[in-house]
């Protein structure tokens, strides 16, 4: 078994377990409650599926970087619905229900928005099959998410029994994947220094935090949620697409680096907001 096959398998397991655990953490009632905030949801979808992908496209067109690096920036930028969103909301003592519901909505709509955005914004010399990517996202992200949510209708007790071990397995699979990627790709990761991709990542993450906060509505706790959720992109599905649909390892390296920047900056900001005066 090749190293790339092991990485692809580990990534797939991580995404499946993560999306299933996220679905079990949610409820259908919470999902419907998010849709009632129509104005806020419209702005959340706009910034996550429109403004940030467009910003990434314009940035990589303005700053000269290699095609693989540019593709990696675009890939992570078009992947909304960070699994870390509710955790950041918990840290900052913000609106956890909005964070969970928004993450689920973004996970659902991204089945369409990710393939379309990749078709529009990838560099001209990088091509992918949007329909194939859309199908993969449906199978590994949307389907386990919906199955997890649907357990509420089948058996609430089974959901309560299954959630703790699935959540632990998701955490362990994430740690294993990170260690595996570092071991396999450490040399390639070091080559990112001086390429401009880390600078681009910081710029886009900073803009995501600002746009999310500005568009997050009149309430401070929803502004904080939209800011951190927008900045910390969905590394799970971006890693899966990078390992299954791109042969250039530079794409995967940028996805990892960008995700690290987004999670660290969002986490630091959430920790600062925790001590805000109400």
C-alpha positions in Angstrom: 0.0 0.0 0.0 1.5 3.4 -1.1 1.9 6.3 1.3 -0.6 8.4 -0.7 -3.2 5.6 -0.3 -2.7 5.6 3.4 -3.1 9.4 3.6 -6.2 9.3 1.5 -7.7 6.5 3.6 -6.9 8.3 6.9 -8.4 11.5 5.5 -11.6 9.8 4.5 -12.0 8.2 7.9 -11.4 11.5 9.6 -14.0 13.3 7.5 -16.7 10.6 7.8 -16.3 10.4 11.6 -16.2 14.2 12.0 -19.3 14.8 10.0 -21.2 12.0 11.6 -20.3 13.3 15.1 -21.3 16.8 14.1 -24.7 15.5 12.9 -25.3 13.7 16.2 -24.4 16.9 18.1 -27.1 18.8 16.3 -30.9 18.5 16.3 -33.4 19.1 13.5 -35.1 21.8 15.7 -31.8 23.7 16.1 -31.3 23.5 12.3 -34.7 25.0 11.7 -34.0 27.8 14.3 -31.1 29.0 12.2 -33.2 29.3 9.1 -35.6 31.6 11.0 -32.8 34.2 11.2 -33.1 34.8 7.4 -31.2 38.1 7.2 -28.3 36.8 9.3 -28.2 33.5 7.4 -28.2 35.3 4.1 -25.2 37.3 5.1 -23.5 34.2 6.6 -23.9 32.4 3.3 -22.7 35.4 1.3 -19.5 35.8 3.2 -18.7 32.1 3.4 -19.6 30.9 -0.1 -19.1 34.2 -2.0 -16.9 36.8 -0.6 -14.1 34.7 0.8 -13.7 32.5 -2.3 -13.7 35.7 -4.5 -11.1 37.3 -2.2 -8.9 34.2 -2.4 -9.1 34.3 -6.2 -8.3 38.0 -6.4 -5.4 37.6 -4.0 -3.7 34.7 -5.8 -4.1 36.7 -9.1 -2.5 39.7 -7.5 0.4 38.0 -5.6 2.6 35.8 -7.9 2.7 32.2 -6.6 3.0 28.9 -8.2 -0.1 27.2 -9.6 -0.1 24.4 -6.9 0.1 27.0 -4.1 -2.6 29.1 -5.7 -4.9 26.1 -6.1 -4.4 25.2 -2.4 -5.4 28.7 -1.3 -8.5 28.6 -3.5 -9.4 25.1 -2.4 -9.4 25.9 1.4 -11.1 29.2 0.8 -14.0 27.7 -1.0 -14.6 25.1 1.7 -17.0 26.6 4.3 -18.4 25.1 7.5 -15.5 24.6 9.9 -16.0 21.8 12.4 -14.2 24.0 14.9 -17.0 26.7 14.8 -19.0 25.5 17.8 -15.8 24.9 19.8 -14.7 28.5 19.2 -18.2 29.7 20.2 -17.9 27.7 23.4 -14.5 29.2 24.2 -15.7 32.8 23.5 -19.0 32.2 25.3 -20.9 33.2 22.2 -24.0 31.7 20.5 -23.2 28.0 20.4 -26.6 27.1 18.9 -26.1 29.5 16.0 -22.5 28.2 15.5 -23.7 24.6 15.3 -26.7 25.3 13.0 -24.6 27.5 10.7 -21.9 24.8 10.4 -24.6 22.3 9.4 -26.1 24.6 6.8 -22.7 25.4 5.3 -22.0 21.6 5.2 -25.2 21.1 3.3 -24.9 23.9 0.7 -21.1 23.2 0.1 -22.1 20.1 -1.9 -23.0 22.6 -4.6 -20.9 25.7 -3.8 -17.5 23.9 -3.5 -17.6 22.3 -7.0 -19.0 25.5 -8.6 -16.4 27.7 -6.9 -13.5 25.5 -7.9 -14.7 25.6 -11.5 -14.8 29.4 -11.3 -11.8 30.3 -9.3 -9.1 27.7 -9.8 -6.1 28.9 -11.8 -6.5 28.4 -15.5 -3.9 25.7 -15.8 -5.4 23.6 -12.9 -8.5 21.6 -13.7 -10.7 19.3 -11.7 -14.0 17.5 -12.3 -16.7 19.5 -10.5 -19.3 16.8 -10.7 -17.0 14.1 -9.3 -16.0 16.5 -6.4 -19.7 17.3 -5.7 -20.4 13.6 -5.5 -17.5 12.9 -3.2 -18.6 15.8 -0.9 -22.1 14.3 -0.8 -20.9 10.9 0.2 -18.2 11.8 2.8 -19.7 15.0 4.2 -23.4 15.5 3.6 -24.5 11.9 4.0 -22.9 11.2 7.4 -24.0 14.7 8.6 -27.7 13.9 7.7 -27.5 10.4 9.1 -26.2 11.9 12.4 -29.0 14.5 12.5 -31.6 11.8 11.5 -30.7 9.7 14.6 -33.0 12.1 16.5 -36.0 10.7 14.7 -34.8 7.0 14.9 -33.7 6.8 18.5 -32.6 9.7 20.8 -31.1 7.1 23.3 -29.0 5.5 20.6 -27.7 9.0 19.6 -26.7 9.7 23.2 -25.0 6.3 23.5 -23.2 6.6 20.2 -22.0 10.2 20.3 -19.2 10.0 23.0 -17.3 7.1 21.3 -17.7 8.5 17.8 -16.5 11.9 19.0 -13.4 10.3 20.6 -12.7 8.4 17.4 -13.0 11.6 15.4 -10.5 13.4 17.7 -8.1 10.4 17.5 -8.4 10.2 13.7 -7.6 13.9 13.5 -4.5 13.6 15.7 -3.4 10.5 13.7 -3.9 12.4 10.4 -1.9 15.4 11.5 1.0 13.3 12.7 0.9 11.3 9.4 0.9 14.4 7.3 3.8 15.9 9.2 5.8 12.7 8.9 5.1 12.2 5.2 5.3 15.8 4.0 7.6 17.7 6.4 10.1 18.5 3.7 7.4 19.8 1.4 5.9 21.9 4.3 9.3 23.6 4.8 9.4 24.7 1.2 6.4 26.9 1.8 8.6 29.4 3.7 9.3 32.3 1.4 6.7 31.4 -1.2 4.2 34.1 -0.2 1.5 31.5 0.6 1.8 32.1 4.4 1.4 35.9 3.8 -1.7 35.2 1.6 -3.1 32.9 4.3 -2.8 35.6 7.0 -4.3 38.3 4.8 -7.4 36.1 3.9 -7.9 34.9 7.4 -7.7 38.4 8.8 -10.2 39.6 6.2 -12.4 36.7 7.0 -12.5 37.6 10.7 -13.2 41.3 9.8 -16.0 40.5 7.3 -17.6 37.9 9.5 -17.7 40.3 12.5 -19.1 43.2 10.4 -21.8 41.0 8.8 -22.7 39.0 11.9 -25.7 41.1 12.8 -26.4 43.5 15.7 -25.6 40.9 18.5 -22.1 40.6 19.6 -22.3 36.8 20.2 -23.4 36.2 16.6 -20.8 38.5 15.2 -18.1 36.6 17.1 -19.5 33.3 15.8 -19.6 34.4 12.1 -16.1 35.8 12.4 -14.4 32.7 13.7 -16.5 30.3 11.6 -15.6 32.2 8.5 -11.9 32.4 9.2 -11.4 28.8 10.2 -12.4 27.0 6.9 -13.4 23.4 6.6 -10.1 21.7 6.7 -11.7 18.3 6.8 -13.3 18.4 3.4 -10.5 20.5 1.9 -7.9 17.9 3.0 -10.1 15.1 1.5 -10.4 16.9 -1.9 -6.7 17.7 -1.9 -5.7 14.1 -1.4 -8.2 12.6 -3.8 -8.5 15.1 -6.6 -5.1 16.8 -6.9 -1.8 15.1 -7.8 0.3 18.1 -6.9 1.4 17.8 -3.2 1.8 21.6 -3.0 -2.0 21.8 -2.9 -2.2 19.7 0.2 0.7 21.6 1.9 -1.1 25.0 1.4 -4.4 23.5 2.8 -2.5 22.4 5.9 -0.7 25.7 6.4 -3.8 27.8 5.7 -5.9 25.7 8.1 -3.3 26.1 10.8 -3.2 29.9 10.4 -7.1 30.1 10.5 -7.5 27.8 13.5 -4.7 29.6 15.5 -5.9 33.1 14.9 -9.5 32.2 15.4 -8.7 30.4 18.6 -6.7 33.2 20.0 -9.4 35.7 19.2 -12.1 33.5 20.8 -9.9 33.2 23.9 -9.7 37.0 24.1 -13.4 37.4 23.6 -14.0 35.0 26.5 -12.8 37.7 28.9 -14.8 40.6 27.4 -17.0 42.7 29.6 -20.7 42.2 28.9 
